[in-house]
Structure formats: C-alpha cells, structure tokens
Amino acid sequence: MTSKNLAKKIVANEEEIEIKFAHNVQLLTDFIDTTILVLVAGRGMSKSTVVQARRSYRCVHDMPGAPFAFVASSYSNLKDNIMPAVQHGWQLMGMFEGMHYVFCKTPPQKWRSRCSIIVNDYRNVISFWNGCVIFLGSLDRPSLLAGKSVVHLFYDEAKFDRDEKVNRAMPILRGDSLMFGHSHLFLGLTISTDMPDVNEGEYDWFFRYLPNMKPDRIVSICQAAFIRNEMLLKLERERSKPSPNERTMNKLTQDIAYYDKGLTKLRRGQTYVLNASSLVNVDILTPEYVFNLYNGTLEFHEFRKSVLGMRPGLRRDIRFYLLFGERNKYHDGSPGGEVADNSTELKYLQENQPIDGGVDFGNMLSFVIGQQRGNVYRVLKNFYEIPPGWFRELADQFLQFFATHSCKELNLYYDRAGNNFARQGEDYARKIKESIEKDADGLRTGWTVNLMSRKQSNIPQAEEYGFMQELMKEDNKKLPLLLVDAVNCKELISSIEKAPAGIRYAGTEKVVFKIKKSEKLAPKKLPMFSTNFSDAFKYLMMRKKWRNMVKLQTGGANPYVPDYESD
C-alpha cells in the first residue's frame, strides 16, 4: 500500500498545511531511529517501501560518499522483489532513478569522484549523486560481498536468511569512523521481516538483538523526538505567516539544532526491536483485507504468524502432545506472574513433602520438578544446562533454588540409558545423584536422591503417545490431573507444544513417533525449541505405576493413532 506516504495539501483554519499519512510503526521507527533497528511486522506493513526505504534514504543523506549493502537470502529475491519496493519508497520521498541514483551501471565521473572507496564493478551496485554506493549482496553467493567494507547493512525478509550465512556476512560492517562516525547510523543494521516459524525451516537470528534493547533509553529518545517535532511544526507555522518573527525563528532553529545533537547521542549504539501486527495499518489495508485473510486466504496458523505477528507454535494437528492445552497450564505459581527466584516463591510447593524430578541426558541437560497434591500433579519448575555446562552446574542451580526446602528428598526419574556403565560407577544417573547430594567441595548438602528408574524398561514413543493422550484427556480417574506452571516452566511448555509427530508403518499398523530433529539445533536454541525438555517430562510422568494404569485401561493397545499424515 502506498497511499500512506503520499503528500497532500489541505486547508484547515485558513492554513495550508502539507500532511503525509503514516501508520504508527512508521512514526516510531522515524522518531526512534536507533543505530540498530529490527522490525518484525505483519503483511501489508510496507516494510520495504516504508521502513527500509526511509532508513536507507537517511543513511545516504547523512553520510555522503559512504558504502552500504542490501543483503538477502538470494540475489533474485533481492533484485526482483525487495529493491523494486525500496526504489518505490525512494520515489515517494522524491529520490528518482536517473536523477539521484543509477541502478547497476557505471555512474557519471563526478559521482564517482565523491565516493569514499574505489568501485571497479558496478553490475551489482546502486550509485548515488553524492558518492554513496549500495552493494547488492546475496547470502547464497558470498563472492558478491567478498572484500567489501560498508558502514550500514540492510536485511529485508530476514526470516529466510540462515544464521551461519548471516554471521559470515557481518564482518563487512566496519567502515571509516573518521569520515562517518558523526552519524548515529554508522555501523548500524536495519532488519525487517514478518514473524518466522523455525518449525517450517525459517530463521529467527535477529531476535538475538532483543536483549540489547534498553526500554528506558527508547522512551527518552521518543519523548525528545516528539518535542523536536513540535518545534518543527512551530517553525513551519511561523515561516508561513505574512510577517514571520525572525527572533522566534532563530530561537526555534537553535533549539532544533540542540535537540538534533542530543538525539544523535541518545540514538548512537542503541537497539530498537519492534513486533507489530498488520492491524496497526488497518485504516489503509481496510478491515475487509484482514477478514479475507482470516476467512480463507490463510489458514489460522499462518494468519496468527503473518498477520497478527504472534510467535508460532506447532500446528495443533501435527503435535505429538495433541491434547496439551491451556487447561493444563496455570499462571499464578509465583508472585506477580514473574519467574520465581527461589522455592519459597512457588505458591503450590509443599515444603514438608519430597519432590519429584525428571531428567533427560541429551545435547542439553533438561530437568523438570513436580509434586503431587491429592489428585493434581503440578510441574513446578524447570532447569537446564547447555554445553559446556554439565551435571555440576545443573545441580548447583537446583541446590540454590531449593536451598530452604525443608524435606530434602528428591525422587529422580530418567531415561534407561542413564543406567549405562552402572557397574563401573560411571553412569549418568549416579553422577547427577552425587552432584546433588554433595556440593562442589564434596560436602554433604543434606539432600537424598532416590534413583527411581534403576530397573526401568525402555519407553517406546508409541506408548508415550498413547499415555500422554490418556493423561491429558482426563477421563482416566486413576491418573492425576496435570498442571504445568506457565511462568516457571516456559521452556518445558515450549518443548511440549513444538514437538511434532510423525507416522511410520509396522506392516499395516500405523505407529506414531516423536520427530526429534530439533535436538540438533544450535545449543542456544535448544531450551525453547528442542524436544529434550519433553523427554524429561516423559520420564517424570511415565513412572511404572501410572504406565500400568494406562495399559490396564486400554488393554495394552494404543487407540490414539491420529488420522493425519506427517512428514
């Protein structure tokens, strides 16, 4: 949509005022304008035409002669889809091809003489009248970026960019601080995309910038930018008067210059990450556009992701834990809905009773804690350690959190493989037991760990599927009602909701299994995306007593085979 950027003149209160239509996201990104901008926005938000175009426009005007780069997953996508939208945005701002820039051809000598670097090949370069150049780079053709040095990087449709390829491209962001360090956009990033779905082969590398954002600084920038904007309006009104007051205009000009200088300092080195739904732009898109997407153009899973900007889980119809839902969660487990700092803040923990633990010895150590009260079983807390962390670090987390728990007895359930090398005293079960019962100095902690899975048989995934359906269906009165703390076990819930189901055949019989490819993700992604935590949950819940109750109820059969196919 382009009408939001078209200038129009209206007469209001006998004043001729030039106005431009813009949605709130454009206003925020224009006003805040930090060194690093990450925009995750829904369909119809004009991410390329508005945000990418306006940021690159400001870079070109703020740093004459500077080199920049636009990067995408493929060169064809960049040249055929992204750059035409960006060029349209430039046109709306009064910057035209042939007059202000040339696309992929040698520019006039006067333009070349203004450039801070030497460019020998202009086939993949946009050149500007003031000497700026934009290199067009492709992550699938590294040679396009090899040896380059730029002062600002632009990524559009970033969810298609693979993490490791992005990391290889980042070193070209260096540039000359003596020439361009005056700009707050120097060594900056502009990243835009709609919400990714890592379960469908998309990438979310740009969320790594979220922890760098300082909300208080962002608020200060926004407040200062609004004050500056009011000064600009006053200056324009004064200029439009038949007899403008020179003293007033000079004072406003000085104040604006003061705020410009201050805003540059506030913005430099800062990060702004914004997630916005398409509804922000509903005045331009129209409600009918959104209703059409909801009612048939997009399935609900895609609608939530691409329009509402919601971080997607796995489609319910292909989940392994098909019946797990909101009724299995509770949100009041710790004060104020915040993650508990220690066990005294766990509302439903029984201090004078033993606690249960389920642990998975995978690429990541996953540890979930539960306790039963009456006919309700609550999963209260989860811990994890990713490489290089191991048993000592995991045990220290547990010991610190439950330091004041009066009944220091832990019933530990785990994978049968944890008993391997038990005769040699090198089994994982013994190691985690010893790490909890003794601290790093070898002193007794007071805890007793009961290894509950010493003679446990293997748990087939088909049996797990049937057991979890029986447990979460809540019809079997011999099984407890399951409740999981949504605040203190967010990694566990994410693992359960993102665990996909697959189907294989044993003869003519369908067998459901858990697809575990996510366990090979990069270590930092394992806590929220891998199936490791769901396995720790499996060992916690599928104790011999409860497994037998399900087998007795179903006659040993698995009646919960779904009628869908999966990859």
C-alpha angles and dihedrals in degrees: 000000000000108000093091090069100045114111116230133177122224134176114235124167089349090302124120104221127181111221134180126202115234136161120236094259091059090049092050095047091047094048099040096038097164124182090261119038123182115184120185105183139161130248120299094027094118093233093167099035095045115020102029093039095048095045092049090046090055092047091053093050096040097048111034113197094017126138120233135173136218111204131190139165092262135015093231091055091048096048100037103036114014105039097047088057091047091048090051088054090051090051091054088054093050100261112126135191112250092021104053102012143006125221120230098333137096111281126219116287091247090059092047092052090059094055117105093217137044115253116192100175121045098177092106099027136099110210125200134207093247095053099265118138131194117206114211107221133187124203090212091054105047092177089075090066100031113128095002125140118198137170099215133026125207122200120183125183085015095173089079093056114100114231098235093048091050090051091054091052097049097078091071087071100093116095132157115309093189092061102033107018090101090076122081087216091063111122089004136145132219111195125176133172142128121261113300127223110210090190089065098049098270125128135234102189092132092068087075086082093060096086089054093063116105108204095197091054091048091053091050091050091049093049092049091047092053091051090049090050091053089052090052090052091050090049092051091048091050092049091051093057118104089239109024118199107244093200092054092047093049091049092050091046091053092047092050091050089050091052091045090056092046094047091052089057093045093049099042113108093359129129128217120190118185131180114194134174126224088252088079087072098039093120089066100030091045125222089264090065091055093044091051091053091048097045100051119326093080131028113240095257091054092042092056091049104039101033108025094035093229118159101249128233122198117294106267094231093063099041120120091216091051099170099043108117147137093302088066093057135075127192104193098072096116135023118288094358090283127133110272117251093204141359094270087071094058103104097201100039114119103220095197096051133079118256130224127228134195118198134186120201099207136122083303125035106238121192125181125185126209143167135191125228115181109310095340124090114197126195099212109179144358133209132186143181124203123197129322087026114089143166097316093053093045092049091048090055090052095045094049094047095046096036093124097040104127099207102059098192123119124190105205124203121187147152117298088239087069087076094059113124091014091143090057092047091240100108119129093233091060091046095054090043092053092045091057097041093048129037127225090279093053094252120141113258096199093247124126117204117201112202101219098180102057094121099022118142123227116283110223115215091234089058091047090053092052094043094051092048090052092046096048095041086066095210096113104086091195090067123072124246110260122229125172125195104244093199103043096035102042092132091052092049091048090051093049094047094045099046107113125211126226132189129222130171130241097194103308094336120103114229120194118215137175116253105226104182089118090072088074093060121117110287095250090058096048098086095060103026112030128088091233094100092049088057092052086051090050093055091047094053104031097070117154095258095054094040089057091051091056093046091051091048095050099033090245092298128120107231095172103084107139123229095231131090124231135196 
